[in-house]
Amino acid sequence: MAAFEEALAAATAVAGRVPKGLYIDGAWRPAQGGKALAVEDPATGSVIAEVADASVADALDALAAADRAQQAWAATPPRERGEVLRRAFELMLARRDDLAGLMTLEMGKAFAESQAEVSYAAEFFRWFAEEAVRIDGGYLTAPGGGSRVVVMRQPVGPCLLITPWNFPMAMGTRKIGPALAAGCTVVVKPAKQTPLSMLALVGILEEAGVPRGVVNLFTTSRSGAASSALLDDGRLRKVSFTGSTEVGRTLLGQAAHRVLRTSMELGGNAPFLVFDDADLDLAIEGAVQAKMRNVGEACTAANRFYVQRSVLDRFVSGLAERLGGLRVGHGLDPETEVGPLIDGNAVQSVGELVADATAAGAKVVTGGAAIAGDGYFFAPTVLSGVPGDVRTVREEIFGPVAPVVAFDAEDEALRMANASEYGLASYVFTENLARGLRVSERLESGMVGLNQGIISNPAAPFGGVKQSGLGREGGRVGIDEYLNIKYTAVRAAW
């Protein structure tokens, strides 16, 4: 208990030091009208801070600042842009524990997971610091010989970056890193549930030497109105959004009016396939990682488990034993392995999905209900005998529930896995390499974890197909989302 109280006090102190205003044109300021937005600790339901609640006018001020800074930032040498990101990377690692405690306090995930996210988030700054100096072009003789083809890549311009609450720091660096490396200025709008992590991150960027107006941030409870105003403004050139498919569709529709560049990382419904030749211990451990990372509140989370019938019972019992043995509690408690869900609506939604499955004949092997008391907790849950058409199979659960469906043949598993409007991530466990590669190729998803439950990597392209989104973040292609290609035809008069 003493260790928990010390960790809570330390995180609360960090939260107290984080700026609570809007960051616009290189300065922290209150929202126009002086409105504030409360931030809760989801483990207790108590308010831990209040941050500025921006108006539409504030959001437009942020865009104006980004627009004014765009030309000078685009002209800044790539090495200098990269050095700013490199310094931010180093500062993040130096303050990892403080940032992790802050993240746990406002989002709920276990402290060890928050530490891992801070390290992961920092790596995007290091990766794109190195990519800033590798923006290339081309020069070639036209096939007819009468001219030369010169190709260059230039920054898109001011970008609106909208980040989610579930990975409040990594989703920021995954967007800010390539944008700044490419020479774009940005306006960042974090989720209202978890703004403190992004406020702290912008403070680090300021300390790292980001010039005035290059990075701007506003927090608001009026996301729709503010985003719509920015998308309708001719100064904005791109929007990058991570969040639900429903909201993504709306933003795409608004962006279409001005034909804005868009990057969309949307919902997921990841299938997790276990074949009868899999290493079951490895598959169960991978299932725990893929399902329980971030309390299941991840777009890449394993959402539905398809297990070959001959190993079904062993897999279900092993997974239930592992999930049922996880310690649930406040994320700052050193013994906690599973923290709370983000809010009461999330608990209700997960409960309704479990009720729908059990009403259709599924069996609760472990968990199955919300945990009484303060905060927003739901017990880690395994469901067996799940019909293939219940809501837990069709919809994104976003919680610690693992529905297990049996299959007999490879083609059957692939048919069920691909029967979704989503296509972000998939997982395959088999000791047969040929099968693993064959199934990976046939799965309709942007990413596949073959015999591993964690797939996120700053050096790899992250993104989906179908209604899971457009574009890629991370990897060598991540910076391309923030660059326009220009071709110049040069008359060869020599």
LOTI-82513 format. One record per atom (N, C-alpha, C): x, y, z. Coordinates in steps of 0.001 Angstrom, whole numbers, plus 500000, padded with zeros to 6 digits. Example, Ala and Ser with C-alpha at 12.3 -4.5 7.8 and 13.67 -1.06 7.14 Angstrom:
// LOTI-82513
513190494310507800512300495500507800513200496700507800512850497750507080513670498940507140512900500030507870
// end
This chain:
// LOTI-82513
500824498794500000500000500000500000500858501256500000501987501211500729502855502376500787503407502715499402503773501667498652504310501890497309503254502526496403502005502066496527500928502641495724500702504102496090500656504401497366500423505774497805501540506700497333502773506216497369503894507019496884503775507270495384503408506217494630503261506359493186502123507304492844501026507219493589499888508097493355500256509551493649500974509766494739501385511121495092502329511693494037503250510862493540504196511325492529503480511684491233502536510828490803501803511090489566500925512328489701500326512494490865499489513667491102500325514943491061501539514865491584502434516026491549502818516368490115503091515360489307503412515604487898502219516249487195501026515731487458499817516299486854499654517765487232500037518101488464499934519481488903500883520408488173502012519868487691503006520708487016502753520860485519501948519997484959501690520058483514500898521312483182501283522054482139500483523219481735499060522798481402498104523642481749496693523284481546496023524136480467496782524998479829496196525895478844496300525376477423495987526230476490496161525964475081497566526415474686498188525687473764499519526084473304499387526580471862499430527881471704499182528498470400500242529555470132500894529435468986501896530413468560503017530565469581503428529433470133504574529434471041504293529902472443503025529987472846502699530467474195501513529681474754501512529519476066500392528889476772499380529977477132498117529688476888497108530694477175495791530013477552494903530712478248493597530128478582492682530119477363491611529371477474490607529368476417489827530671476445489389531124475278488540532299475233487234531989475970486863532860476872485692532612477701486028531954479013487271531482479147487730530926480415487143529578480797486572528861479838485971527570480165487038526520480425486675525518481244487609524451481610486959523091481410487803522093481256487384520728480983487965519822482061487123519057482754487578518191483840488182516904483298489250516444483949489914515184483602489796514245484794489325513016484542489090512049485612490178510987485685490357510446486876491095509205487083490080508076486934490159507245485870489132506216485662489149505107486702490209505038487497490253504030488548489437504426489767489142505727489895488384506199491056487172507028490670487161507561489462486092508457489042486256509877489545487364510160490223487577511493490789488282512401489789488039513703489896488660514689489016490088514936489473491025514848488543492435515038488879492987516363488359492285516971487381492772518234486822491671518866485982491852520137485696491000520835484748491896521512483727491546521349482452492336521957481380491448522911480587492082523755479802491341524735479010490404524045478029489202524565477919488194524034477002488048525024475851488715524737474746488839525696473656487531525919472921487396527125472414486291527483471530486716527250470084485786527385469175486115527307467753487109528406467379486941529589467941487868530688467662489286530339468097489426529655469235490752529218469682491379528261468674490570527322468189491078526351467216491552527052465949490803528043465505491198528790464312492463529619464558492625530110465781493869530802466128495063529855466006494867528623466438495942527628466353496318527376464896495320527261464034495602527055462614496289528270462004495866529448462405496500530665461890497983530695462260498292530296463492499695530267463917500487529252463100499899528075462866500574527051462069500805527547460648499838528244460104499968528762458742501084529801458657501171530669459651502224531696459639503613531075459736503723529973460452505033529356460672505431528395459557504504528061458678504745526986457707505937527252456789505998528397456199507044528660455211508444528562455822508620529167456990509946529139457619510319527731458064509338526972458584509653525607459043509983524714457846509260524866456744509559524076455555510967524377455036511421525618455219512748526017454748513855525666455733513504525233456925514507524851457918515256523614457431516571523595457519517317522427457036516827521139457692516731520059456930516253518794457480517019518347458727518313518584458737519099518182459913518622518918461148518306520181461028517828520939462184516469520424462648515594520119461693514303519548462087514505518230462819515415517410462301515688516135462945516281516285464332517115517288464521517737517482465837516700517877466888515694518647466499514619518963467434513926517678467892513606516810466955512953515547467308513877514666468154515157514682467839516106513875468619516171514360470067516200515659470264516216516181471634514925515819472366513795515872471678512530515492472305512541514021472694513100513169471843513254511749472152514042511556473445515149512242473568516002512092474746515308512596476005514589513698475897513858514227477051512751513270477499512067512662476546511018511709476901511581510521477670512676509988477212513270508847477918513769509243479304514337510438479407514833510897480706513702511051481719512483511325481226511334511547482114510290510433481996510746509272481596509806508188481300508882507878482462509410507741483652508573507345484775507551508418485140507955509670485072506996510748485340505879510750484301506253510609483040505248510588481977504346509362482095504931508233482485504141507009482630503144507127483775503572507705484878502653507889485992501512508810485636501817509874484898500788510802484447499788510097483537500299509292482617499433508569481688498517507589482418499083506866483363498274505918484138497195506644484921497532507783485460496577508533486273495360508960485460495561509382484217494428509884483440493790508840482531494529507771482202493985506780481272493676505448481935494466505056482944494152503873483718495038502673483514495762502598482408496544501392482141497599501172483215497985499915483395498980499576484406500274500352484147500957500711485220502142501558485127503198500970484195503403499660484250504401499037483370504028499227481904502741499167481597502307499401480222502507500862479829502284501766480767502517503180480477503997503443480225504852502800481009506290502930480755506632502467479342506058501323478963506319500791477621505802501740476549504652502376476798504132503306475798505016504531475655505526505051476752506397506227476661507639505890475831508227504722476086509406504305475313509056504140473841507919503515473580507442503320472211507176504660471536506525505561472253506222506886471711507506507641471377508476507589472264509735508297472034510435507791470776510305506500470512510981505921469350510494506527468038509257506997467978508800507650466749509558508946466505509886509658467565510685510875467398512093510527466923512681509470467483514021509089467031513978508612465574512989507785465247512902507249463890512765508369462861511843509296463119511614510342462132512667511449462186513394511546463286514564512423463293515566511942462252515655510623462111516584510042461135516020510095459719514704510025459591514080510078458267514053511499457690514149512506458535514090513894458054515156514185457014516327513574457152517439513839456222517435512873455042516404512034454945516346511048453855515170511301452913514663512520452900513607512878451959514269513078450590514011512156449677514727512179448412513832512627447268514422512721446097513712513067444879514297512285443730514326512882442530514863512159441389515214513058440228516076512535439370516491513255438162516733512208437089516070512364435955516294511411434876516059512063433520516623511428432516516424511888431153515079511388430647514272512280430099512978511866429547513215510851428434512315509884428277512525508849427253512785509408425861512149510546425531512368511134424214513660511915424099514304512170425229515597512832425232515584514336425177514411514964424990514380516406424810514282517199426091514091516521427208513973517231428477514454516343429617514500516939430768514879516202431964513697516205432938513569515139433660512504514989434655513119515175436038512696516219436719513157516481438088511970516259439025512160515402440018511112515083440982511577515496442373510738516226443066511055516624444441509860516344445329510129516213446607509062515990447589509074517143448583507901517747448739507780518949449553506697518766450613506811519492451731505826519340452801504418519708452346503449518961452833502042519189452494501584520558452970501989520932454181501540522192454775500903521950456124500199522919456666499623522788458006498696521570458115498866520833459195498135519580459403497340519628460707496163519053460675495366518833461881495560517382462296496043517179463513496312515846464035495355515574465198494478514595465030493471514277466043493825512927466654494106512927467956494598511712468614493567511150469596493609509835469854492622509170470715493075509120472165492169508640473017492462508586474446493224507328474850493192506276474052493709504994474543495231504894474529495884505562473581497349505659473584497681507148473483497525507876474575497520509341474511498850509973474151499945509211474240501238509780473878501756509194472572501673507889472402502213507250471199501480507681469940500169507861470034499448508299468844499792509738468474500268510500469454500728511851469165502069511854468469503033511129469010504366511136468396504361510472467031503465509503466833503387508809465547502896509741464437502221510818464804501764511816463836502685513043463811503021513544464992503846514743465065505231514491464479505810513328464776507166513023464316507332513162462810506544512430462013506714512556460559506308513913460017505309514544460625504888515858460151506025516869460296506626516918461475507719517874461686508937517513460841509222516229460727510370515810459921510189516218458466508966516150457978508683516502456585508689517998456344508590518792457411508546520245457259507154520827457367506221520067457957504856520549458144504674521115459545503880522161459656503451522634460964502173521897461345501849521896462639500728521063463082499850521773464100498586521362464095497625521679465143497177520341465716497392520144467002497087518863467640495845519014468506494914518074468348493733518037469203493670516664469879494078516585471152493995515310471858492573515023472329492325513778472703491013513403473224490767514099474558489516514457474808489194515195476019489386514353477273489336513004477150489500512154478335490942512124478829491912512267477909493318512120478297494191513223477703493953514460478052494748515551477459496096515776478132496261515325479372497458515691480132498736515145479498498673513929478977499861513349478346500313514178477160499364514641476349499728515444475183500206516833475602499616517395476633500092518683477141501541518565477600501855517466478293503229517250478736504157517063477544503683516361476519504501516121475329504794517425474592503809518284474471504034519567473801505009520423474610504919520317475938505897521011476764507318520544476482507482519240476251508793518687475919509256519191474555508361519249473589508731519770472271509153521234472343508462521990473166508841523391473361510258523468473924510520522637474912511854522609475529512914522138474538512520521257473623513457520723472638513786521724471541513062522844471507513407523900470566512504524032469367511289523516469441510359523709468330510068525200468195510235525772467005510002527213466844508536527583467059508351528820467337507021529381467577506067529092466407504908528582466733503872528332465739503967527007465013505062526278465168505231525018464440504342523924465037504244523898466343503352522954467034502347523770467839501081523486467648500001524151468374499054523086468900498438523353470040497569522359470665496356523043471276495188522413471057494004522870471781493235521662472301492723521793473498491864520783474116490450521342474140489474520463473892488111520983473807487084519889474052485925520314474531484780519415474646483881519530473421484231520455472518483437520688471309484229520239470077484598518963470084485475518445469025484871518582467645483597518240467511482969518283466198482970519664465587482565520656466368482503522023465856483890522553465513484854522281466387486208522786466146486830522120464924486692520802464830487261520088463690486619520527462385485305520701462395484605521135461183485095522505460716485307523410461661485777524739461302487165524681460665488028523844461193489371523731460630489343523064459261488524522027459117488450521329457837487884522213456728487090523193457110486513524117456120487430525296455812488543525402456508489441526547456357490497526257455290490651527190454364491574526986453247493034526893453639493385527262454868494785527181455295495201525765455676494230524914455995494544523540456379494772522696455137495816521851455156496151521045453991496003519542454227495915519137455482495846517696455753495217517453457114494512516322457232494019515860458523494446514420458729494971514130459915495321512769460311494530512445461569493788511344461523492863511000462608493060509552463025493075509327464322493016507979464877491815507914465797490912506972465517489703506852466318488722505905465662487468506080465967486443505152465498486172505321464005485711504239463393485351504294461980484198505258461750483263505298462678482115506194462540482563507647462430483430508084463327483922509460463277484802509655462051485593508640461703486446508736460530485657508972459259484519508285459123483675508499457948483205509958457877482828510497459026482363511886459060483478512839458636484680512624459165485805513491458816486167513362457343486102512151456811486394511965455389485396512726454523484132512688454931483125513428454189483384514916454210483783515436455371484078516858455467485342517214454694486345516333454764487602516594454055487411516568452552486422515809452090486202515688450645485803517018450020485151517882450773484704519160450222485881520002449737486999519883450437488185520650450038489295519753449499488983518485449302489937517501448776491238517535449592491090517468450908492244517481451798492963516139451774494266516185451965495010514944452208494518514369453528494339513060453582493838512421454795494638511179455131494793510960456422495283509692456956494289509262458017493792508040457918492758507562458831493163506216459420493353506179460721493598504907461415492366504659462261491503503752461791490154503635462339489978502337463129488738501866463215488428500741464083489036499425463626488992498459464521489508497134464215488591496047464757488787494853464263488060493671464756488959492476464505490118492478465157491198491563464803490864490110465111490964489238464102490829487807464359492152487215464860492047486228465720493214485552466292493038484066465988493834483552465048493669482179464563494680481250465223494191480164465791495059479171466415494819477830465720495841477333465031495736476048464343496209474919465243495857473687464858496127472556465743497608472216465845498435472788464965499876472548465061500606473687465772499864474596466382500481475725467080501129475284468379502132476015468804502675475885470153501648476542471074500866475734471804499741476286472559500184477222473680501307476914474323501789477825475360502107479195474760502746479176473583503060480428472902501786481132472452500818480356471963499560480943471493498792481579472641498777480926473791498058481481474941498740482755475420500067482738475474500779483946475883500544485070474872500564484726473583500277485728472560498865486263472665497924485374473035496534485806473194496390486788474345497100486535475433497055487448476577497597488807476163498691488816475428499273490089474982498339490816474016497830490087473036497010490715472001495648491146472522495140490456473540493828490798474081493915491814475202494867491645476108494853492404477354495733493640477347496537493826476304497293495076476235496317496246476281496578497174477181495734498360477292494306498008477709494159496938478493492860496475478979491934496091477817492518495761476683491711495452475508491238496676474762491579497855475244491156499113474608492198499541473578492301498737472533493251499013471457492643498559470145492862499336469102492296498970467790492943497709467249494148497386467732494826496161467301494508494972468191493702495169469218493421494084470170492772492899469468493168491702469851492502490501469363491048490558469817490136490520468870488724490739469185487908489454469159488336488499468330487614487233468202488635486138467953488500485040468673489473483963468661488887482760467933489536482382466850489131481198466088490160480096466349489708479011466973490610477965467434490197476634466820491155475908466247490837474614465633490315473652466700489280472940466358488488472192467335489310471212468163490309470591467563491069469574468285491882470147469443492164471447469445492925472055470545492082473083471293490786473127470985489911474158471545489877474136473063489591472975473648489424472898475101490698473287475835491839472838475335493111473172475987493404474661475897493098475248474748493332476682474601492409477480475518491134477138475538490173477876476360490538477787477832490856476587478309491183476441479732492471477177480079493453477125479182494710477817479443494543479323479436493755479834478478493530481273478421492720481750479622491715480974480002490894481346481160491727481367482438492630480417482558493498480391483744494378481635483795494939482015482643495807483190482614495016484473482870493886484650482189493126485885482357492477485954483729491992484822484216491367484819485537492346485095486657493636484866486402494650485095487426495258486481487412494854487327486457495410488680486387494858489548487512495725490346488095495311491221489191494757492530488633493532492836489029492851494049488574492931495105489668493230496334489286493289497390490287493738498705489692494035499646490557494539500953490116495877500754489428496048501371488272497253501162487489498536501582488167498463502452489166499669502881489872500066501940491003499223500970491297499586499925492258500586499001491575501779498804492146502800497971491490502337496550491201501332496052491912500874494687491700499797494583490627499291495696490154498210495683489171498714495261487794497943494372487157498213493945485789497144494444484814495943494698485333494827495158484508494172496346485196494154497471484526493549498670485091492088498806484705491522499976484894490113500213484586489889500496483110488640500417482690488240500959481397488163502479481510487988503144480398488133504593480383486998505313481106485759504783481053484644505452481718483476504503481884482406505008482484481238504187482744480556503696481484480564504498480427479964504062479170480688502846478604482004502809478768482768501661478281482393500397479042482245500509480354481842499352481160480474498853480723479557499763480524478205499380480096478229498705478729479003499252477804479077498687476455479635497265476474480708497055477217481300495718477298480325494741477942479644495184478983478656494326479639477536493915478700477093494836477857476023494528476907476487493506475869477734493594475445478254492631474477478333491232475083478761491144476334478818489846477007477409489277477177476476490118477575475088489666477755474496489159476451474799489834475355474306489401474049474853488021473694476139487800473962476748486509473634476178485380474484476035485638475775475510484578476651474049484277476347473298485291475954471908485060475579471807484187474340472843484218473502472855483418472282473457482038472502473888481747473750474382480411474060475831480315474466476572481435474455477967481387474878478070481134476377479171480517476774479407480191478185480519481071478740480281481645479910481319482416480591482243481451481318483494481401480896484473480512481523485145481204482700485399482481482563485922483288483673485475484724483469485319485459484564484906486862484480483452486996484107483172487933483194481829488081482669481034489246483200481604490030484115480806491104484709481694492253485154481053493415485338481748494567485908482111494277487356483145494940487838483588494770489221483031495916490046482319495575491101481668496596491932482706497457492646482320498688492944483197499599493676483503500834492867484474501606493352484861502830492669485538502513491340485471503439490429486166503277489157485377502456488153486021502239486997485333501622485863486025500315485475485794499297486283486495498025486102485577496938485556486155496103484676485444494935484169486392493748484273485882492636484759486727491463484979487217490880483656488485490496483553488968489788482360488100488556482109487653488399480875486588487446480561486955486559479382486625485275479503486727484335478389485355483730478160484902483756476921483628483155476528483905482003475576483309480842475832483451479695474938482099479364474310482140478535473272480906478171472602480194479364471995480959480329471513480380481574471004479861481366469573478591481647469319478090481585467939478820482589467057478920482277465779479727483087464886479132484416464478477889484697464894477247485931464426476812486862465547477290486649466771476899487524467871477687488831467806477267489803468600477874491131468533479348491125468921479748490254469844481152490211470255482058489774469111481494489136468102482256488734466928482188489802465850481054490461465724480857491452464658481417492820465012481382493183466306481728494544466720483044494578467487483645495761467484484872495966468257484514496037469740485107495159470536484736495059471954485324496198472768486593496496472564487312497529473309487229497289474816487506496072475200487504495706476606488094494319476779488235493863478037488969492616478336488131491349478170487533491175476997486668490026476733487194489260475529487380487943475700487896487080474642486843486045474259486100486264473155485130485278472678485822484235471792485600482956472071486288481883471359485288481112470495485640480959469219484809480257468239485624479092467674485009477926467541485703476754467006485655476731465487486709476146464873486683475882463432487339474530463166487081474004461981487617472691461616488688472761460533488507473636459530489424473657458403489957475065458160491106475130457492491765476411457242490876477377456472490235476898455426489382477773454630488219478328455457487700477508456361486606477970457229487097479095458131488291478929458704488850479956459585489062481261458823489574481171457606489806482377456815488503483050456424487497482237456085486208482826455735485652483627456903485701483070458107485180483781459275486044484986459615487354484830459504488256485936459840488036487125458923487795486869457646487643487949456671486222488485456570485297487879457286483893488311457220483657489505458131484326490613457839484222491818458653484468493030457777483835494134458123484097495381457405485450495967457779486035495457458872487323495957459343488473495118458797489663495712458784490830494980458326492115495623458804492235495793460114493442496432460653494522495405460968494263494533461945495266493567462373494673492167462412495539491172462280495175489765462434496330489059463125496036487907463732497056487118464416496908485665463994498041485009463761498048483612463326499082482850464142498658481719464686499581480864465427499581479467464814500736479091464290500964477788463685502463477548463641502874476287463755504293475956463644504659475595462204503683475609461309503901475306459897504151476621459169505400476843458755505751478119458146504979478356456855504832477321456043504099477485454784502659477917455062502022477265456042500655477655456398500626479084456926501581479420457777501601480751458353501683481830457294502560481641456298502689482635455237501473482618454313500960481441454046499786481346453171498584482038453792498348481774455062497221482390455749497430483898455880498657484313456168498953485745456278498628486472454982498962485856453847498681486482452554497188486576452288496419485608452774494985485572452465494145486396453437494698486738454579493949487542455538493786488968455029492587489500455140492290490846454654492525491857455774493792492130456020494162493097457052495474493743456674495702494923457225496923495656456916498140495144457651497936494406458744499041493901459558498702492506460057499713491668460183499538490306460687500642490009461689500244489471462838501203488963463798501291487455463644502415486961463150502606485523462971503399484981464150502709484255464996503288483683466211503791484748467185503166485907467164503440486918468175502214487791468374502042488243469621500828488953469987500954490462469992502149490982469792502360492426469720502999492740468385502379493625467613502863493902466266503343495329466064503010496240466970503365497652466782504872497838466831505397498610465880506832498836465796507056500141465027507785501102465588507992502376464883508637502219463513509384501139463310510076500934462040509200500239461009507962499901461377507066499180460479505861500042460110505310499849458907504131500625458497502873500146459208502205501045459907501014500724460692499786501246459960498797500381459722497565500814459086496760499637458595495541499927458138494635498859457773494052498996456386493163498050456063492436498045454808490942498054455120490132498051454076488683498131454214488329499338455085487416499191456036486986500352456814487830500583458071489026500002458068489972500280459151490893501440458836490738502041457648491477503271457447492167503424456114492895504532456017493637504925454821495019505398455229496029505004454470497378505483454735498107504615455742499368504970455971500214504233456903500987505202457789501191504787459035501987505565459982503182504723460413504323505367460600505520504640460985506236504063459779507416503493460034508197502905458966508723503938457992509335503447456916509895504363455918508809505118455166507601504528455081506532505183454317505765506194455154505979506226456468505194507100457330505342508572456993506524508965456571506749510384456257506098510766454934505834509773454067505222510069452766503846510699452908503154510382454018501820510928454233501834512448454383503007513014454623503124514458454872503912515171453775504080514512452635504852515079451539504057515050450243504150516124449474503627516161448117504758515897447134504433515257446040505417515017444978505229516069443888506311516747443542506285517756442476507231517329441354506725517441440150507542517111438967507798518380438177509055518618437830509434519745436999510035519233435700509464519682434576510019519318433265511021520393432858512278519997432640513344520926432302513742520744430847513607521781430063513984521703428654515479521519428521515872520493427804517300520219427598517766520954426348518337522130426552518747522962425423520254522898425193520887521923425828522347521854425683522749520700424764
// end
